[in-house]
Amino acid sequence: MTHGSCRFKSGSGHHFRVCGEQKGNFVALYYTRTVEKDREYWWCACGRSAEQPFCDGSHKGTGVSPVQYVATRDREVFFCGCKRTDNAPLCDGSHEL
């Protein structure tokens, strides 16, 4: 799928916007993950984590902190990948603006 100069692709719970011709030049729109009731998750707010959408501690020294998410039930959740959401850590569609 294309939009302007960008192509969209999905796979393994990742939904990406690939812009330009450079390989690796992409922004994850959102991440689909199955969460377990009462389990705690820490969403990466800085964008540096190699374990997106979750924190791996790469934010240290940035002044940015991860956001806690506690699942209220077993279900599929759409975690923000663009880091522009007003409803962190969940996707609110801000990537479409």
One Martini backbone bead per residue (centre of mass of N, CA, C, O) as a GRO file, in nm:
protein
   97
    1MET     BB    1   0.098   0.035   0.020
    2THR     BB    2   0.032   0.378  -0.059
    3HIS     BB    3   0.151   0.720   0.058
    4GLY     BB    4   0.270   0.903  -0.136
    5SER     BB    5   0.615   0.834  -0.057
    6CYS     BB    6   0.479   0.592   0.092
    7ARG     BB    7   0.493   0.271   0.247
    8PHE     BB    8   0.300  -0.007   0.353
    9LYS     BB    9   0.363  -0.252   0.619
   10SER     BB   10   0.327  -0.595   0.741
   11GLY     BB   11   0.452  -0.785   1.037
   12SER     BB   12   0.460  -0.938   1.332
   13GLY     BB   13   0.292  -0.683   1.463
   14HIS     BB   14   0.391  -0.481   1.242
   15HIS     BB   15   0.355  -0.127   1.139
   16PHE     BB   16   0.474   0.032   0.846
   17ARG     BB   17   0.654   0.321   0.727
   18VAL     BB   18   0.800   0.365   0.408
   19CYS     BB   19   1.049   0.604   0.324
   20GLY     BB   20   1.182   0.607   0.052
   21GLU     BB   21   1.489   0.423  -0.050
   22GLN     BB   22   1.593   0.366   0.218
   23LYS     BB   23   1.705   0.138   0.412
   24GLY     BB   24   1.557   0.164   0.734
   25ASN     BB   25   1.343   0.395   0.658
   26PHE     BB   26   1.135   0.394   0.938
   27VAL     BB   27   0.798   0.389   1.082
   28ALA     BB   28   0.616   0.291   1.336
   29LEU     BB   29   0.282   0.302   1.388
   30TYR     BB   30   0.225   0.007   1.516
   31TYR     BB   31   0.170  -0.242   1.778
   32THR     BB   32   0.083  -0.577   1.800
   33ARG     BB   33  -0.038  -0.708   2.116
   34THR     BB   34  -0.054  -0.959   2.353
   35VAL     BB   35  -0.217  -0.942   2.660
   36GLU     BB   36  -0.211  -0.988   3.017
   37LYS     BB   37  -0.372  -1.006   3.284
   38ASP     BB   38  -0.206  -0.797   3.524
   39ARG     BB   39   0.017  -0.718   3.345
   40GLU     BB   40   0.323  -0.554   3.310
   41TYR     BB   41   0.411  -0.271   3.104
   42TRP     BB   42   0.681  -0.102   2.911
   43TRP     BB   43   0.678   0.180   2.727
   44CYS     BB   44   0.842   0.328   2.474
   45ALA     BB   45   0.915   0.690   2.452
   46CYS     BB   46   1.202   0.737   2.288
   47GLY     BB   47   1.277   0.504   2.045
   48ARG     BB   48   1.550   0.318   2.127
   49SER     BB   49   1.443   0.049   2.145
   50ALA     BB   50   1.493  -0.298   2.048
   51GLU     BB   51   1.190  -0.378   2.196
   52GLN     BB   52   0.959  -0.299   2.041
   53PRO     BB   53   0.742  -0.121   2.244
   54PHE     BB   54   0.954  -0.181   2.459
   55CYS     BB   55   1.158  -0.149   2.719
   56ASP     BB   56   1.547  -0.155   2.757
   57GLY     BB   57   1.696   0.125   2.879
   58SER     BB   58   1.786   0.341   2.646
   59HIS     BB   59   1.690   0.618   2.797
   60LYS     BB   60   1.929   0.671   2.943
   61GLY     BB   61   1.993   1.025   2.961
   62THR     BB   62   1.722   1.167   2.815
   63GLY     BB   63   1.455   1.229   3.013
   64VAL     BB   64   1.303   0.970   2.938
   65SER     BB   65   1.015   0.773   3.016
   66PRO     BB   66   0.844   0.514   3.069
   67VAL     BB   67   0.523   0.352   3.025
   68GLN     BB   68   0.274   0.226   3.202
   69TYR     BB   69   0.106  -0.101   3.159
   70VAL     BB   70  -0.207  -0.252   3.261
   71ALA     BB   71  -0.381  -0.526   3.217
   72THR     BB   72  -0.738  -0.595   3.237
   73ARG     BB   73  -0.702  -0.806   2.995
   74ASP     BB   74  -0.718  -1.034   2.763
   75ARG     BB   75  -0.554  -0.899   2.465
   76GLU     BB   76  -0.544  -0.685   2.200
   77VAL     BB   77  -0.291  -0.436   2.131
   78PHE     BB   78  -0.220  -0.088   2.035
   79PHE     BB   79   0.088   0.031   2.010
   80CYS     BB   80   0.274   0.291   1.983
   81GLY     BB   81   0.525   0.401   1.724
   82CYS     BB   82   0.545   0.726   1.672
   83LYS     BB   83   0.515   0.899   1.958
   84ARG     BB   84   0.225   1.095   1.920
   85THR     BB   85   0.043   1.023   2.132
   86ASP     BB   86  -0.235   1.110   2.368
   87ASN     BB   87  -0.250   0.775   2.470
   88ALA     BB   88  -0.038   0.664   2.647
   89PRO     BB   89   0.060   0.369   2.482
   90LEU     BB   90  -0.163   0.414   2.277
   91CYS     BB   91  -0.314   0.418   1.989
   92ASP     BB   92  -0.473   0.726   1.814
   93GLY     BB   93  -0.382   0.800   1.501
   94SER     BB   94  -0.150   1.022   1.468
   95HIS     BB   95  -0.003   0.898   1.206
   96GLU     BB   96  -0.240   1.026   1.007
   97LEU     BB   97  -0.161   1.347   1.012
   0.00000   0.00000   0.00000
